[in-house]
Amino acid sequence: MSTTGRTDEGRGRLGGILSGLAVALGCVLFLGGFAWGAVAYKPYTVPTESMSPTIAAGDRVLAERIDGADIQRGDVVVFRQKSWGDMPLVKRVVAVGGDTVACCTEGKLTVDHKEIQEPYLPKGGPAEWKQIPTITVPKGRLFLLGDARQGSLDSTAHLTEAFSGTVPRSAVDARVDAVAWPMNGMLKRPTGFEALGPISSPGPLWLIVGSIVAGAVLVMGGAAYGPVAGLARRRRRRSSPAELAGAR
């Protein structure tokens, strides 16, 4: 066997080992990403326009399973409340226990007497918004509004109930991180609440997606190595006079 042939064989063995490792690592990342996503997130379909334009009716969202104690102002949450129909609902948290909330001052929601900038709201006349009397949110509870303020059945529709239409933190099942279908991507962070305290950081969705994509690339790349390397070796042999002479 020629030196070129031995070199090609050695490269082929090393390449085969590396491609096998790439496929194995890719499978771990790909399947691990899906498993991580299934544990960390739950999909929901939003049935109404109460959260438009952030989330439209029929949108499929991905919501991170999270303890209600970790919810912050501005989060879009999935929750259940028996007096609201005991079904999964999606609304935005605008005030937490201890906050004083009201609407409207110069067309803006106020929390602890601070006007809140809400760029996620639909364009239109704030004069049509529901008026909210000054309410102090009880400890351990949340005041929730839909982004489509005119038509949302939210805390404003339950003001006459106990606790002034608020829901307990324990009612929260998950926090919406992204609209998966149509693929609108991650929800923007609600920066208008930063003056009142910390806001939530995004969940691990991008890491999960990155793991799945990287795994798929490694699997496809590793699987394709063998045929591509074999084709390259055949081409080198056909173009090498020394190899042709040795064959004779």
C-alpha positions in Angstrom: 0.0 0.0 0.0 1.3 3.5 -0.8 2.0 6.2 1.7 -1.0 8.1 0.4 -3.2 5.1 0.9 -2.0 4.6 4.5 -2.5 8.3 5.2 -6.0 8.2 3.8 -6.8 5.1 5.9 -5.5 6.8 9.1 -7.5 9.9 8.4 -10.5 7.8 7.7 -10.3 6.0 11.1 -9.8 9.3 13.0 -12.6 10.9 11.0 -14.9 8.0 11.8 -14.2 8.2 15.5 -14.8 12.0 15.5 -18.0 11.6 13.5 -19.2 9.0 15.9 -18.5 11.2 18.8 -20.3 14.1 17.1 -23.4 12.0 16.4 -23.4 10.8 20.1 -23.0 14.3 21.5 -25.6 15.6 19.0 -28.1 12.9 20.2 -27.5 13.9 23.8 -28.0 17.6 23.1 -31.0 17.1 20.8 -32.9 14.7 23.0 -31.8 16.4 26.2 -33.1 19.7 24.9 -36.5 18.3 24.2 -36.6 16.6 27.6 -35.6 19.8 29.3 -38.2 21.8 27.4 -40.9 19.3 28.3 -40.0 19.6 32.0 -39.6 23.4 32.0 -42.4 24.5 29.7 -46.0 23.8 28.9 -47.8 24.9 25.7 -51.1 26.7 25.9 -53.5 27.9 23.2 -55.0 31.4 23.9 -58.7 31.4 23.0 -59.5 35.1 23.1 -58.2 38.5 22.0 -57.9 39.8 25.6 -54.1 39.9 25.4 -53.8 41.4 21.9 -51.7 42.7 20.3 -49.1 40.8 22.5 -50.9 37.5 22.0 -53.7 37.0 19.5 -56.6 34.6 19.7 -55.5 31.1 18.6 -51.8 31.8 19.3 -49.8 28.9 20.8 -47.6 30.1 23.6 -44.9 28.4 25.6 -45.2 29.1 29.4 -42.4 28.3 31.9 -43.6 26.3 34.9 -42.8 28.6 37.7 -43.8 29.1 41.3 -46.3 31.9 41.9 -43.9 33.3 44.6 -41.5 34.2 41.8 -43.9 36.3 39.7 -43.1 39.9 39.2 -44.9 43.0 37.9 -45.3 42.9 34.1 -45.2 39.1 33.8 -47.8 37.5 31.5 -49.1 34.4 33.4 -51.3 31.4 33.0 -53.5 30.9 36.0 -56.7 29.3 37.3 -59.2 31.0 39.6 -62.3 29.2 40.6 -64.5 32.3 40.7 -63.3 33.2 37.2 -64.4 29.9 35.7 -61.7 27.5 36.9 -60.0 27.3 33.5 -56.5 28.3 32.2 -56.5 32.1 31.7 -53.7 34.3 30.4 -53.4 37.9 31.8 -50.6 40.4 32.7 -49.7 41.1 36.3 -49.7 44.8 36.8 -49.5 45.0 40.6 -48.5 42.6 43.4 -49.3 42.4 47.1 -48.8 45.8 48.9 -49.1 47.9 45.7 -51.7 50.5 45.2 -53.2 50.4 41.7 -55.5 52.7 39.8 -56.5 53.9 36.3 -56.2 56.3 34.7 -54.0 59.3 35.3 -53.4 61.2 32.0 -54.4 58.0 30.3 -51.9 55.8 32.1 -52.2 53.1 34.7 -50.7 54.0 38.0 -49.0 51.7 40.5 -48.0 53.2 43.8 -48.9 56.6 42.3 -46.3 56.1 39.5 -47.5 56.3 35.9 -46.6 53.1 34.0 -45.3 53.1 30.5 -47.0 50.2 28.7 -45.7 49.9 25.1 -47.4 46.5 24.7 -50.9 48.0 24.7 -52.9 48.4 21.5 -52.8 51.8 19.8 -56.0 53.7 20.5 -57.8 56.0 22.9 -57.1 55.4 26.6 -60.4 57.3 27.3 -62.1 54.0 26.4 -60.3 52.1 29.1 -62.1 50.8 32.1 -61.7 53.0 35.1 -60.1 51.3 38.1 -60.7 52.8 41.6 -57.7 53.0 43.9 -57.1 49.5 45.2 -54.4 48.2 47.5 -53.5 44.7 46.5 -53.6 42.3 49.5 -50.4 40.5 50.5 -49.7 37.3 48.5 -52.1 38.3 45.7 -51.9 39.7 42.2 -53.9 42.3 40.2 -54.3 41.1 36.6 -55.2 43.0 33.4 -55.5 42.0 29.7 -53.5 44.0 27.3 -56.7 44.6 25.3 -58.1 46.7 28.2 -61.5 47.4 26.7 -62.6 43.8 26.2 -60.7 41.8 28.8 -62.5 40.0 31.6 -59.8 40.5 34.1 -59.5 41.8 37.7 -61.7 44.8 36.7 -64.6 42.4 36.0 -64.3 41.0 39.6 -63.9 44.1 41.7 -66.9 43.3 43.8 -65.6 39.9 44.8 -63.6 39.4 47.9 -60.0 40.8 47.7 -61.1 43.3 45.0 -60.7 41.1 42.0 -57.1 39.9 42.8 -56.0 36.3 42.6 -53.6 34.5 44.9 -50.0 33.8 43.8 -50.8 30.1 44.2 -53.2 30.3 41.3 -50.4 30.8 38.9 -49.4 27.8 36.9 -46.8 29.3 34.5 -45.3 32.4 33.0 -45.5 33.0 29.3 -42.1 33.4 27.7 -42.8 33.1 24.0 -45.4 32.8 21.2 -44.5 29.6 19.5 -47.1 29.7 16.7 -47.1 31.9 14.8 -43.4 32.1 15.4 -43.4 35.6 17.0 -40.6 34.6 19.4 -39.9 35.7 22.9 -42.1 38.3 24.7 -40.4 41.6 25.3 -39.5 42.3 28.9 -42.0 44.7 30.5 -39.5 47.5 31.3 -42.2 50.0 32.4 -42.3 48.4 35.8 -38.6 48.7 36.6 -39.0 51.8 38.8 -41.1 49.8 41.2 -38.7 46.9 41.7 -37.1 43.9 39.9 -38.7 42.4 36.8 -38.4 38.8 35.7 -35.5 37.5 33.6 -36.3 35.4 30.6 -36.5 31.6 31.2 -34.2 29.0 29.7 -36.0 28.8 26.4 -33.2 30.1 24.2 -30.8 27.6 25.8 -33.2 24.8 25.1 -33.6 25.8 21.5 -29.9 26.2 21.2 -29.3 22.7 22.5 -31.8 21.2 20.1 -30.4 23.1 17.1 -26.8 22.3 18.0 -27.7 18.7 18.5 -29.4 18.5 15.1 -26.3 20.1 13.4 -23.9 17.6 15.1 -26.0 14.6 14.2 -26.4 15.6 10.6 -22.8 16.7 10.3 -21.5 13.5 11.9 -23.7 11.3 9.8 -22.7 13.0 6.6 -19.0 12.7 7.3 -18.6 9.1 6.1 -20.1 9.6 2.5 -18.4 13.0 2.1 -15.0 11.7 3.2 -15.3 8.6 1.0 -16.1 10.7 -2.0 -13.1 13.0 -1.3 -10.8 10.0 -1.0 -11.9 8.5 -4.3 -11.4 11.9 -6.0 -7.8 12.2 -4.6 -7.0 8.7 -5.8 -8.2 9.3 -9.3 -6.2 12.6 -9.5 -2.9 11.1 -8.0 -0.4 9.8 -10.7 1.5 8.0 -7.9 -1.6 6.1 -6.9 -2.4 5.2 -10.5 1.2 4.0 -11.0 1.0 1.9 -7.8 -2.2 0.4 -9.1 -0.5 -0.9 -12.2 
